[in-house]
Amino acid sequence: MNYNEEIADIQSDMLNEMPSEYSKVKGNWLWEMFKAFSVKIYDFL
C-alpha cells in the first residue's frame, strides 16, 4: 500500500463514522477537513 492509499483509508474510516445526515462529497468542508487530519495521522504511524 502506498502513501496516498493509506491516507485515503484513514479518511474513509473517519467519514464512515460520521452520521449520514452530513454530506461526505469530495470537496465538501467535512471531506477536506478529514483529508488534512488523515495526512497528519499518517505522519504518526
Contacts in CASP RR format, 6 or more apart in sequence:
PFRMAT RR
TARGET T0000
AUTHOR 0000-0000-0000
METHOD contacts of the structure
MODEL  1
MNYNEEIADIQSDMLNEMPSEYSKVKGNWLWEMFKAFSVKIYDFL
1 9 0 8 1.000
3 42 0 8 1.000
6 42 0 8 1.000
6 45 0 8 1.000
7 35 0 8 1.000
7 38 0 8 1.000
7 39 0 8 1.000
7 42 0 8 1.000
8 38 0 8 1.000
10 37 0 8 1.000
10 38 0 8 1.000
10 41 0 8 1.000
10 42 0 8 1.000
11 31 0 8 1.000
11 34 0 8 1.000
11 35 0 8 1.000
11 37 0 8 1.000
11 38 0 8 1.000
14 34 0 8 1.000
14 37 0 8 1.000
14 38 0 8 1.000
15 24 0 8 1.000
15 30 0 8 1.000
15 31 0 8 1.000
15 34 0 8 1.000
18 24 0 8 1.000
18 30 0 8 1.000
22 30 0 8 1.000
23 30 0 8 1.000
24 30 0 8 1.000
24 31 0 8 1.000
25 31 0 8 1.000
END
